[in-house]
Amino acid sequence: MIRKIIVILIVMCSLLSCSKKAEQEIIFWHALGGPLGDALNIMIYDFNREHPDIRIKAISMGNYQALSQKIMASIQAGNQPDIAQVFESWTANLVKGGALQSLNEYIYNDSLYVQELDDFYPVFLKSCTIDDELWSFPFNKSVRVMYYNKDIFYRNGLDYRKAPDNWADFLSTSKLLTQDLDDNGRNDVWGTTFTTDMWRFENLLLQAGGSLMNKDYTIPTFNSQEGIAALEFFDQALNVDKSAYVSTGYDGQNHFLAGNVAMIEGSSVSYVFMKNAEITFNLGIAAVPVDKTKKNIISGTNIAIFNKNNKQKSQAAWEFIKWFTAPEQTAKFSALTYYMPVRRSAFTQSHIQAMLEEHPGLTEVYQQLEFAEFEPQISAWFEFRKNFEEIVLEKVYTGTLSPQEALQNAENRLISELKK
């Protein structure tokens, strides 16, 4: 009898040991924190609970700059993560260095899943594609959003159900709503505020009919009449109409929440942080105003599998990516974070339906994805976009340089970077 018990225990231990060995631990590096990091952890908890043979271990690097540096250092040391967030501007170099696993073999070996690709917004898949191969998959993507104070609109005889939908209306509305209510020589309410934000310039440039670079990313094209028009938009509000001021960090958002700014433009994700504050007015959410086109730039990262010559781990990583981007999950993540759902069918999910009922303007926000483009897929762009804010936007905001002079400086800088 004792011998039988011992045999049974040995078999059970063996099975448990095998089960433990079969579990694939996937190391996931990311840069999400605060409520965004909390939402990601909720999603990962759900995945791990539903997939007992796979464990996603998420490690936050705090910010994207640190994540980029950590990834590069890990590749040199040969201890890269299994999966990580990556920007389009990082991916090309990672592919060239053989650091990433192509996703084609996982996607196109599953004929049923190939059909699902038609459900994804084309801009997301294009942004993940280099030389006809998918090297990453859409993860946390956002668009720009117009937030406005409906109460201020109502008090000034404006239709509070509708935000300005074009540049001219935005500028005139901003001018109207900039007011010195107590006649002390200082504005109590501003129409709007600007930060030195490259993303907003990119949107304005595309809306004016311009482009950032040529198709093969060898020649900058932003130094154009359309680029000048985009900068003149800022100059008009700041220096001519004086209906806007320059803010830094989250100051503009905080002033908006305090009722001192009528309209601000931010990320779709900005709402997650604002709703945690005590909003004392009726908040409006709308698509950003446009000019000649509705084109806009998406922001956010994709997720990539790193090449570690371990097919089992790579397959487990793909299972997580496939699960995360399924309609129910992408809808849930969007509801938690206000990142964009990556698939059209997400709109049939209860999470998205509830969001649209609460904020009807989100319908137009989501529709921006039909006209969206992405940033250049070259490593030089990641650093250049920060330089652009300093050598172009700050100079034009302060009147130090004309739009044409500032854009010429930026073009020279990028050309120099491209030659390196």
Phi, psi and omega in degrees: 000313180298321179298321180296319180297318180298317179299316180298317180296320179297316179297316180297316179298321179297317180295318179296321179296316179297320180297319181294321180293329183287337181293129180262117175269122182252117179276124185238113176266135180213180183230019182272137179224181179059217180296334178289317176295322177299317180297318179298319180296324176298315180297316181294322176301314179299316180297312182299323179293323181278344183232079183297344180269357179228137176233116175273121177251107184269135179230118181273135177264001174093313179204169186289328178297315179294322179298316179300313181296319181294319179298312182298318180293323182292325179294318178298323183272351180076024179233043181293159179289174175281319177219156178199158170290141176217140171278159175303323183288348175268329196296318185304314179293323178296322178293314180301324181277003179071023185276340186251153176266127175297138179271353183305316185295329179283322182284310189275356171276354180241096186299329179290322181288327179305322180296332181289340181301331179295343181278341181280146174297128184306323183299325181291316180291322178297321182291342180263358188255132173227126181052047175067014176238140176276117181254354177205179181220147184300138184233275180247099186245142182223161174234168178278149185224146172264122174252135181217157182269105183297328181294318178296319177301311183298316182296339181253020173075018179263157177287106185288349180277356187218126176272160176304134184248006175215165185303313185299315180294323179297314182294318180290323178293319179299319179294319180297321187271359175276115192218141170258092190288332183251012176054040178257010177087002178233138180292131174270331178228132175254148177296316182200179175215149179241146166253169176278082192243108179302323182301319181292320176300317180303315178299312181299318179301312180293321179295329178282353179102006183266189180213163182276312181212170175288175190295328180261013173059039178251341184227125174293143179233006182284341179279082190211176176299325178291323176296319177297318179299321179296317179289327178293333175300312177298313184299322180300311183289318185284311192252339180261298180285335184054041179254009180216159174223164181269127178243162180237153178056229180260014182300315181299318179296319179293321178293325176296314180295333178278355179087014182263354178228133185280324185219138171223155175246135180208193178280157173301330181287341181304329183297327180300321180282323181290323184290342175282346176272168178271097180277120187259012180221170178281116184270131174255142178234131184209165172293157181286150177295149185237174179237251183283332180227167175261011181298147179207163182256129173280155175234175180101179188246170171250177178239136185232151175260127182274145185281104180238015178054041177226095186298324181294317179292320179297320178295319178296320178297318178296323178299321177293314180299316181297319179294315184297328184260008174292156185308313183295318183287318181293329176291318180295315180297322177296318180294328180281331190236340189067017161294160182285138169295142187270354182233147180294324183293349177300336183287350175272353183277148184298327180301313182288320179301320179293322178296317182292327178292322180286321183228086182304331180296344179295336179302313179291328177298311180295326181295342177299336180296335180289343182241015190275152174230180182228165183287161179305139182271054179226146184296329182299334185290326184301315178282323184297323185297329176287322177296324181301319181298325182279315188271348179243295188297312180298322181290321180286320179303319183271357181076013180291321178230152173285159177307318182294318179296317182294318180293325178295319177300317181293320178299316179299320181296314182292320178300319178297319179294323182292333181282343183289000000 
